[in-house]
Amino acid sequence: MQKEKLAAIGLVIIIVGALSAFLILTYNQDILNNLFPGEKKKVNENIVEIGDCVDVNYTGMFLNGTVFDTNIESVAKMWGLYNDTYTYSPAGVFVDPNYELTPPAGYEDNYSQSFIPGFLKGLVGMHLGETKNVTISPEEAYGIWNETLADQLFGLGNYPVDNIIEDNITENITDFSSYFPNVSLTEGLTFDYGAIALESEGVLNATILNVTDTNVTYRLLPENGTTIVLPLFNWNATFIVENDTAFTLRISTEINHTFTIDSVYGPIHFKVTGLNETSVKLAVNTDSPKLELVDQTLVFELKVVKIYKTSTQLES
């Protein structure tokens, strides 16, 4: 009987061995990982993966090699970019090119994914201590000039060349006093309207016609042919006076003229992309911190200084 038991055990061992070999050949290692859940994917501590937190030294350049940004003090001084209020040290980067994840607890304050997509993608697969150059298209850097957005978001897709302005204007008295705090509310008083409204002194006066408890009415006094630089847009505008009731503010600009308007949400950049007798066609960019970076292919030199395998915490 003992011999029969040993034979049976031997047969079971042979069958299990054959089955294991069959599973490996047929379904690869993944099925064994399911059979033995205690086995975990091997983590390579020296390679950057999506979800990792990484300390990075970087230098951003235009295609001609001109440096526009860096967190390396010596490079900043070499290119005249040094800022004595900035602490030059490796940047804390949370590697999430699709902006779908959140740094795990303990890393959220010091590691950010607020870098351009091409920067984050360039880090994936890099080794600890590795340095490499990454070329980044405008779409994955600070964006392109968008004509559709200029029209839909700002209503400036087609800006009129001629703007008709009524001579007589009535405003709420509180609003008037906030715009012109140093102007006395006295009928017949002439004041320098352009100094405030156009940020240019001596180009457009106004006379107060009537003051009530709620409103102020005043008359603009443009001089025909006077040319000013229009605030915000930074292009020329000329007063065309043809009658006693209104005047025309005629815009003069050129293709590729650019300007930036600072808003509470950050800088908004504009570019003249078309021009005819009736309108100026504008494009806009709301992504770039600086005008010079819009629609630019950029090169970043990246060096991985330290890797924290926070991707494994996200998986768990």
PAMI-461830 format. One line per 5 residues: their letters; for each residue x, y, z of N, C-alpha, C. Coordinates in steps of 0.2 Angstrom, whole numbers, plus 5000, padded with zeros to 4 digits. Example, Ala and Ser with C-alpha at 12.3 -4.5 7.8 and 13.67 -1.06 7.14 Angstrom:
BEGIN
as	5066:4972:5039:5062:4978:5039:5066:4984:5039 | 5064:4989:5035:5068:4995:5036:5064:5000:5039
***
This chain:
BEGIN
mqkek	5004:4994:5000:5000:5000:5000:5004:5006:5000 | 5010:5006:5004:5014:5012:5004:5017:5014:4997 | 5018:5009:4993:5021:5010:4987:5016:5013:4982 | 5010:5011:4983:5004:5014:4979:5004:5022:4981 | 5004:5023:4987:5004:5030:4989:5009:5035:4986
laaig	5015:5032:4987:5021:5036:4984:5020:5037:4977 | 5018:5032:4973:5017:5032:4966:5012:5038:4964 | 5006:5038:4968:5001:5043:4967:5004:5050:4968 | 5008:5051:4974:5011:5057:4975:5015:5059:4970 | 5019:5055:4967:5024:5056:4962:5020:5058:4955
lviii	5014:5055:4954:5010:5057:4948:5008:5064:4949 | 5005:5066:4955:5003:5072:4956:5008:5078:4955 | 5014:5076:4957:5020:5081:4956:5021:5082:4949 | 5021:5077:4945:5022:5077:4938:5017:5081:4935 | 5011:5080:4937:5005:5083:4934:5005:5091:4935
vgals	5007:5093:4942:5007:5100:4943:5013:5103:4940 | 5019:5100:4939:5024:5102:4935:5023:5104:4928 | 5019:5099:4925:5017:5100:4918:5012:5105:4917 | 5007:5106:4922:5003:5111:4921:5006:5118:4922 | 5011:5119:4927:5014:5125:4928:5018:5127:4921
aflil	5021:5122:4918:5025:5124:4912:5020:5126:4906 | 5014:5122:4906:5009:5124:4901:5007:5131:4902 | 5005:5133:4908:5002:5139:4910:5007:5145:4908 | 5014:5144:4910:5019:5149:4908:5020:5150:4901 | 5020:5144:4897:5020:5145:4890:5014:5148:4886
tynqd	5008:5146:4889:5002:5148:4886:5000:5155:4888 | 5000:5157:4894:4997:5163:4896:5002:5168:4899 | 5009:5166:4899:5014:5170:4901:5014:5171:4909 | 5018:5175:4911:5019:5176:4918:5013:5179:4922 | 5009:5183:4918:5003:5186:4922:4999:5182:4925
ilnnl	4997:5176:4922:4992:5171:4926:4995:5168:4932 | 5002:5168:4933:5005:5165:4939:5005:5171:4944 | 5005:5177:4942:5004:5182:4947:4997:5182:4950 | 4992:5180:4946:4986:5180:4949:4985:5174:4953 | 4988:5168:4952:4988:5162:4956:4992:5164:4963
fpgek	4997:5168:4962:5001:5169:4968:5001:5177:4970 | 4995:5179:4973:4995:5187:4973:5000:5190:4978 | 5004:5186:4981:5009:5189:4985:5014:5192:4981 | 5015:5190:4975:5020:5192:4971:5018:5199:4968 | 5023:5204:4968:5022:5211:4966:5026:5213:4960
kkvne	5024:5218:4956:5028:5220:4951:5035:5223:4954 | 5040:5221:4950:5046:5224:4953:5047:5231:4951 | 5049:5235:4956:5049:5243:4956:5057:5244:4954 | 5058:5248:4949:5064:5251:4947:5065:5258:4950 | 5069:5258:4956:5069:5264:4959:5073:5270:4956
nivei	5076:5268:4950:5081:5273:4946:5078:5275:4940 | 5071:5274:4938:5068:5276:4932:5062:5280:4934 | 5061:5286:4931:5055:5290:4932:5049:5287:4929 | 5043:5286:4932:5037:5284:4930:5032:5289:4931 | 5026:5288:4927:5020:5293:4929:5018:5292:4936
gdcvd	5017:5297:4940:5015:5296:4946:5021:5297:4951 | 5027:5297:4949:5032:5299:4953:5033:5306:4955 | 5036:5307:4961:5039:5314:4962:5046:5314:4961 | 5048:5320:4958:5055:5320:4955:5058:5327:4957 | 5064:5327:4959:5068:5333:4959:5072:5334:4953
vnytg	5071:5340:4950:5074:5341:4943:5077:5348:4942 | 5083:5348:4939:5086:5354:4937:5085:5355:4930 | 5083:5361:4928:5081:5362:4921:5084:5369:4918 | 5084:5369:4912:5086:5375:4908:5082:5375:4902 | 5078:5381:4901:5073:5381:4895:5077:5386:4890
mflng	5077:5384:4884:5080:5388:4878:5075:5388:4872 | 5076:5394:4868:5073:5394:4862:5078:5390:4857 | 5075:5389:4851:5079:5384:4846:5086:5387:4844 | 5086:5394:4845:5093:5397:4844:5098:5396:4849 | 5096:5393:4855:5100:5392:4860:5100:5397:4866
tvfdt	5096:5402:4865:5095:5408:4870:5091:5405:4876 | 5094:5406:4882:5091:5403:4888:5086:5408:4890 | 5079:5406:4892:5074:5410:4894:5072:5409:4902 | 5074:5403:4904:5072:5401:4911:5077:5395:4913 | 5078:5395:4920:5082:5390:4923:5082:5390:4930
niesv	5083:5385:4934:5083:5385:4941:5090:5383:4943 | 5095:5384:4939:5102:5383:4940:5105:5390:4941 | 5108:5392:4947:5110:5399:4948:5116:5401:4944 | 5120:5397:4942:5126:5399:4938:5124:5400:4931 | 5119:5396:4928:5116:5397:4922:5112:5404:4922
akmwg	5108:5405:4927:5104:5411:4927:5109:5417:4927 | 5114:5417:4931:5119:5423:4930:5122:5424:4924 | 5124:5418:4920:5127:5418:4914:5123:5422:4909 | 5116:5421:4909:5112:5423:4904:5108:5430:4906 | 5110:5433:4912:5107:5439:4914:5100:5438:4917
lyndt	5098:5432:4919:5092:5430:4922:5092:5430:4930 | 5097:5431:4933:5098:5430:4940:5093:5434:4944 | 5089:5431:4949:5084:5435:4953:5086:5433:4960 | 5088:5438:4964:5091:5437:4971:5085:5436:4975 | 5079:5436:4973:5073:5434:4978:5071:5427:4976
ytysp	5074:5424:4972:5072:5417:4970:5077:5412:4973 | 5075:5406:4976:5079:5401:4979:5081:5396:4973 | 5087:5396:4971:5089:5391:4966:5091:5384:4969 | 5086:5380:4967:5087:5373:4970:5082:5369:4965 | 5083:5362:4965:5080:5358:4961:5072:5359:4961
agvfv	5068:5358:4956:5061:5359:4956:5058:5353:4958 | 5053:5353:4962:5049:5348:4964:5043:5346:4959 | 5044:5341:4955:5039:5340:4950:5035:5333:4951 | 5029:5334:4950:5025:5328:4951:5023:5326:4943 | 5025:5320:4941:5025:5318:4934:5019:5315:4932
dpnye	5015:5320:4930:5008:5318:4928:5006:5322:4921 | 5008:5319:4915:5008:5323:4909:5000:5324:4907 | 4996:5320:4909:4989:5321:4908:4985:5324:4913 | 4988:5327:4918:4985:5331:4923:4979:5327:4926 | 4979:5321:4927:4974:5317:4930:4975:5314:4937
ltppa	4980:5315:4940:4982:5312:4946:4983:5318:4952 | 4984:5315:4958:4985:5320:4963:4991:5317:4967 | 4996:5321:4969:5002:5319:4973:4999:5316:4979 | 5003:5310:4981:5000:5307:4988:5002:5312:4994 | 4999:5310:4999:4999:5313:5006:5007:5314:5007
gyedn	5009:5320:5009:5015:5322:5011:5019:5325:5006 | 5017:5324:4999:5021:5327:4994:5017:5333:4990 | 5010:5334:4992:5006:5338:4989:5009:5346:4989 | 5012:5348:4994:5014:5355:4995:5021:5356:4991 | 5025:5351:4990:5031:5353:4987:5032:5350:4980
ysqsf	5027:5346:4978:5028:5343:4971:5022:5345:4967 | 5023:5348:4961:5018:5350:4957:5018:5348:4950 | 5012:5347:4947:5012:5345:4940:5010:5352:4936 | 5011:5358:4939:5010:5364:4935:5016:5366:4930 | 5018:5361:4927:5023:5362:4921:5020:5360:4915
ipgfl	5023:5363:4909:5020:5362:4903:5020:5354:4901 | 5015:5352:4897:5015:5344:4896:5021:5341:4893 | 5024:5345:4888:5031:5342:4885:5036:5341:4891 | 5036:5345:4895:5041:5345:4901:5040:5339:4905 | 5034:5337:4907:5032:5332:4911:5033:5325:4907
kglvg	5031:5325:4900:5032:5319:4896:5039:5318:4895 | 5043:5323:4895:5051:5322:4894:5054:5318:4900 | 5051:5319:4906:5054:5316:4912:5053:5308:4912 | 5047:5306:4909:5045:5299:4909:5050:5294:4906 | 5053:5290:4910:5058:5285:4907:5065:5287:4909
mhlge	5066:5293:4911:5073:5295:4913:5076:5292:4919 | 5082:5291:4919:5086:5287:4924:5088:5292:4929 | 5089:5290:4936:5092:5294:4941:5099:5297:4939 | 5100:5303:4939:5106:5306:4937:5107:5308:4930 | 5102:5306:4926:5102:5307:4918:5101:5314:4916
tknvt	5104:5316:4911:5103:5323:4908:5101:5322:4901 | 5096:5325:4899:5094:5325:4892:5091:5331:4889 | 5091:5332:4883:5087:5338:4880:5081:5336:4877 | 5075:5339:4878:5069:5338:4876:5066:5344:4872 | 5065:5342:4865:5062:5347:4861:5054:5347:4861
ispee	5051:5353:4863:5044:5353:4864:5040:5358:4859 | 5035:5355:4856:5031:5359:4851:5027:5364:4855 | 5025:5369:4851:5021:5375:4854:5015:5372:4858 | 5012:5367:4855:5005:5364:4857:5007:5361:4864 | 5013:5358:4865:5014:5355:4872:5019:5359:4876
aygiw	5019:5366:4874:5023:5371:4878:5018:5376:4880 | 5019:5382:4878:5014:5387:4880:5009:5390:4875 | 5007:5385:4870:5002:5386:4866:5003:5390:4860 | 4998:5390:4856:4998:5394:4849:4994:5400:4850 | 4994:5404:4844:4989:5410:4843:4982:5407:4841
netla	4977:5408:4845:4970:5405:4844:4966:5411:4841 | 4964:5411:4835:4959:5416:4833:4952:5415:4835 | 4950:5408:4835:4943:5406:4837:4942:5409:4845 | 4947:5408:4849:4946:5410:4856:4945:5417:4857 | 4949:5421:4853:4949:5428:4853:4942:5431:4852
dqlfg	4938:5427:4847:4931:5429:4845:4926:5427:4851 | 4927:5420:4852:4922:5417:4857:4922:5420:4864 | 4928:5421:4866:4929:5422:4873:4929:5430:4875 | 4932:5434:4870:4933:5441:4871:4929:5445:4866 | 4926:5442:4861:4923:5446:4856:4927:5451:4852
lgnyp	4933:5449:4852:4938:5453:4848:4941:5449:4842 | 4938:5445:4839:4940:5441:4833:4941:5446:4827 | 4936:5451:4827:4936:5456:4822:4935:5462:4825 | 4940:5466:4827:4940:5472:4830:4939:5478:4825 | 4934:5482:4826:4933:5488:4821:4938:5493:4820
vdnii	4940:5495:4814:4945:5500:4813:4942:5507:4815 | 4936:5508:4813:4932:5514:4815:4927:5513:4821 | 4929:5516:4827:4924:5516:4832:4921:5523:4833 | 4914:5523:4833:4910:5529:4833:4909:5530:4840 | 4910:5536:4843:4909:5538:4850:4905:5545:4850
ednit	4900:5544:4854:4895:5550:4855:4899:5555:4859 | 4898:5562:4857:4901:5567:4861:4898:5568:4868 | 4892:5567:4869:4889:5568:4875:4888:5561:4879 | 4891:5561:4885:4890:5555:4889:4887:5556:4896 | 4882:5552:4898:4879:5552:4904:4881:5546:4908
enitd	4884:5547:4914:4886:5542:4919:4883:5543:4926 | 4883:5537:4929:4881:5537:4936:4886:5541:4940 | 4884:5546:4945:4888:5550:4948:4893:5547:4952 | 4891:5541:4955:4896:5537:4959:4902:5534:4955 | 4900:5532:4949:4905:5529:4944:4909:5534:4942
fssyf	4907:5540:4940:4911:5546:4938:4916:5548:4943 | 4914:5548:4949:4918:5550:4954:4924:5545:4956 | 4922:5539:4954:4927:5534:4955:4932:5534:4950 | 4930:5535:4943:4935:5536:4938:4939:5542:4938 | 4936:5548:4940:4939:5554:4940:4938:5557:4947
pnvsl	4942:5555:4952:4941:5557:4959:4943:5564:4960 | 4947:5567:4956:4950:5574:4957:4946:5579:4953 | 4941:5577:4950:4937:5582:4946:4931:5584:4950 | 4930:5591:4951:4925:5594:4954:4918:5593:4950 | 4913:5591:4954:4906:5590:4950:4903:5597:4949
teglt	4906:5601:4945:4904:5608:4944:4902:5609:4936 | 4896:5611:4935:4894:5612:4928:4898:5618:4925 | 4900:5616:4919:4904:5621:4915:4912:5620:4916 | 4913:5615:4921:4920:5614:4922:4923:5609:4916 | 4929:5611:4914:4933:5608:4909:4938:5604:4912
fdyga	4939:5597:4910:4944:5593:4914:4948:5589:4908 | 4953:5586:4910:4957:5582:4906:4955:5575:4906 | 4950:5573:4902:4947:5567:4901:4952:5562:4899 | 4956:5563:4894:4961:5559:4892:4967:5556:4896 | 4968:5561:4901:4973:5559:4906:4972:5553:4910
iales	4965:5552:4911:4963:5546:4915:4961:5540:4910 | 4956:5542:4906:4953:5537:4901:4958:5534:4896 | 4962:5538:4894:4967:5536:4888:4974:5536:4891 | 4975:5537:4897:4982:5537:4900:4987:5542:4896 | 4984:5547:4893:4988:5552:4890:4986:5559:4891
egvln	4990:5563:4894:4988:5570:4895:4987:5575:4889 | 4983:5579:4890:4982:5585:4885:4980:5582:4878 | 4977:5577:4877:4974:5574:4870:4967:5575:4870 | 4963:5575:4875:4956:5575:4875:4953:5578:4881 | 4950:5584:4880:4947:5587:4886:4939:5585:4886
atiln	4936:5587:4891:4929:5586:4892:4926:5592:4896 | 4920:5594:4895:4916:5599:4899:4910:5596:4902 | 4909:5597:4909:4903:5595:4913:4897:5599:4911 | 4892:5596:4908:4886:5600:4906:4881:5600:4911 | 4880:5594:4915:4874:5594:4920:4876:5589:4925
vtdtn	4874:5591:4931:4875:5587:4937:4868:5586:4941 | 4866:5580:4942:4860:5579:4946:4862:5575:4952 | 4857:5572:4956:4859:5568:4962:4861:5561:4960 | 4860:5559:4954:4862:5552:4952:4866:5552:4946 | 4866:5557:4942:4870:5557:4935:4875:5563:4934
vtyrl	4880:5562:4930:4884:5567:4927:4884:5567:4920 | 4882:5572:4916:4883:5573:4909:4889:5577:4907 | 4893:5575:4903:4898:5579:4900:4899:5578:4893 | 4903:5582:4890:4904:5583:4883:4911:5582:4881 | 4913:5577:4877:4920:5576:4875:4922:5581:4869
lpeng	4928:5584:4870:4930:5589:4865:4936:5587:4861 | 4935:5582:4856:4941:5580:4852:4943:5585:4847 | 4950:5585:4846:4952:5589:4840:4954:5585:4834 | 4951:5587:4829:4952:5583:4823:4959:5582:4821 | 4961:5575:4820:4968:5574:4817:4972:5572:4823
ttivl	4970:5573:4829:4975:5571:4835:4976:5563:4835 | 4982:5561:4836:4983:5554:4836:4986:5552:4843 | 4984:5547:4846:4986:5545:4852:4988:5537:4852 | 4991:5535:4857:4993:5528:4858:4987:5525:4862 | 4983:5520:4860:4978:5518:4864:4980:5513:4869
plfnw	4978:5514:4875:4980:5510:4881:4978:5503:4880 | 4982:5498:4883:4981:5491:4883:4983:5488:4876 | 4980:5491:4871:4981:5488:4864:4988:5491:4861 | 4990:5496:4864:4997:5499:4862:4997:5500:4854 | 4992:5502:4851:4992:5504:4844:4989:5511:4843
natfi	4991:5514:4837:4989:5521:4836:4981:5522:4835 | 4978:5527:4837:4971:5529:4836:4971:5537:4834 | 4967:5539:4829:4966:5546:4827:4959:5548:4828 | 4958:5554:4831:4951:5557:4831:4950:5560:4824 | 4944:5558:4822:4941:5560:4815:4935:5564:4817
vendt	4934:5571:4817:4929:5575:4819:4925:5577:4813 | 4919:5575:4812:4915:5577:4806:4908:5580:4807 | 4906:5580:4814:4900:5583:4815:4900:5585:4823 | 4894:5588:4825:4894:5590:4832:4891:5585:4837 | 4890:5579:4835:4886:5574:4839:4891:5568:4841
aftlr	4896:5567:4836:4900:5561:4837:4906:5562:4834 | 4911:5558:4835:4918:5558:4832:4920:5550:4831 | 4924:5549:4826:4927:5543:4825:4934:5542:4828 | 4935:5536:4831:4942:5534:4834:4944:5529:4829 | 4949:5531:4825:4951:5527:4819:4958:5523:4821
istei	4957:5517:4821:4963:5513:4823:4968:5512:4817 | 4975:5512:4819:4980:5511:4814:4985:5506:4817 | 4986:5500:4814:4990:5495:4817:4993:5491:4811 | 4996:5486:4812:4999:5482:4807:4999:5474:4808 | 5000:5470:4803:5000:5463:4804:5006:5461:4809
nhtft	5004:5456:4813:5009:5454:4818:5011:5458:4824 | 5007:5464:4825:5007:5468:4831:5005:5464:4837 | 5008:5464:4842:5006:5460:4848:5006:5465:4854 | 5002:5463:4859:5001:5466:4865:4998:5462:4870 | 4999:5464:4877:4997:5460:4882:4993:5464:4887
idsvy	4987:5461:4889:4983:5464:4894:4983:5460:4901 | 4985:5463:4906:4985:5459:4912:4979:5459:4916 | 4977:5453:4918:4970:5452:4921:4971:5449:4927 | 4965:5448:4931:4966:5445:4938:4968:5437:4937 | 4967:5435:4931:4968:5428:4930:4975:5427:4927
gpihf	4979:5432:4926:4985:5432:4923:4986:5436:4916 | 4991:5436:4913:4992:5439:4906:4988:5436:4901 | 4985:5440:4897:4982:5438:4891:4985:5441:4885 | 4988:5437:4880:4992:5440:4874:4987:5440:4868 | 4988:5446:4864:4985:5446:4858:4989:5448:4852
kvtgl	4987:5446:4846:4991:5447:4840:4987:5448:4834 | 4989:5453:4830:4985:5455:4824:4987:5450:4819 | 4982:5447:4816:4983:5442:4811:4980:5443:4805 | 4976:5449:4805:4973:5451:4798:4971:5458:4799 | 4970:5462:4793:4969:5469:4793:4966:5471:4786
netsv	4960:5474:4787:4957:5477:4781:4954:5484:4782 | 4950:5487:4778:4948:5493:4779:4943:5494:4784 | 4940:5488:4786:4934:5489:4791:4936:5486:4798 | 4941:5481:4798:4942:5477:4804:4949:5475:4805 | 4951:5474:4811:4957:5470:4813:4955:5464:4816
klavn	4959:5458:4813:4957:5452:4815:4963:5450:4821 | 4960:5447:4826:4965:5446:4832:4965:5439:4834 | 4971:5436:4836:4971:5430:4839:4974:5431:4846 | 4973:5426:4851:4974:5426:4858:4977:5420:4860 | 4981:5421:4866:4984:5416:4870:4983:5417:4877
tdspk	4981:5412:4881:4979:5413:4888:4984:5409:4892 | 4988:5405:4889:4992:5400:4892:4999:5402:4894 | 5002:5406:4891:5009:5408:4892:5010:5413:4897 | 5015:5413:4901:5016:5418:4906:5020:5424:4903 | 5023:5423:4897:5026:5428:4894:5024:5428:4886
lelvd	5024:5434:4883:5022:5435:4876:5027:5431:4872 | 5034:5432:4874:5039:5429:4869:5039:5421:4869 | 5035:5418:4873:5035:5411:4873:5029:5408:4869 | 5025:5412:4867:5019:5410:4863:5021:5408:4856 | 5018:5402:4854:5019:5399:4848:5027:5397:4846
qtlvf	5030:5395:4852:5037:5394:4851:5039:5386:4852 | 5043:5384:4848:5046:5377:4849:5052:5378:4854 | 5052:5374:4860:5057:5376:4865:5061:5369:4866 | 5067:5370:4869:5071:5365:4871:5072:5365:4878 | 5071:5360:4882:5073:5360:4889:5078:5355:4891
elkvv	5083:5357:4894:5088:5352:4897:5086:5350:4903 | 5085:5344:4904:5082:5341:4911:5087:5336:4914 | 5088:5337:4921:5092:5332:4924:5089:5330:4930 | 5088:5323:4931:5084:5320:4937:5089:5320:4942 | 5088:5323:4948:5092:5324:4954:5090:5318:4959
kiykt	5083:5317:4960:5081:5312:4964:5074:5310:4962 | 5073:5304:4964:5066:5301:4962:5063:5298:4968 | 5057:5300:4969:5053:5297:4975:5047:5292:4971 | 5047:5286:4973:5043:5281:4969:5036:5282:4972 | 5033:5288:4971:5026:5289:4974:5021:5285:4969
stqle	5023:5283:4963:5018:5280:4959:5016:5273:4962 | 5020:5270:4966:5018:5264:4969:5013:5265:4975 | 5013:5271:4978:5008:5273:4982:5001:5274:4979 | 5001:5277:4973:4995:5278:4969:4992:5272:4967 | 4996:5267:4965:4994:5260:4963:4990:5257:4969
s	4993:5257:4975:4990:5254:4981:4984:5257:4983
***
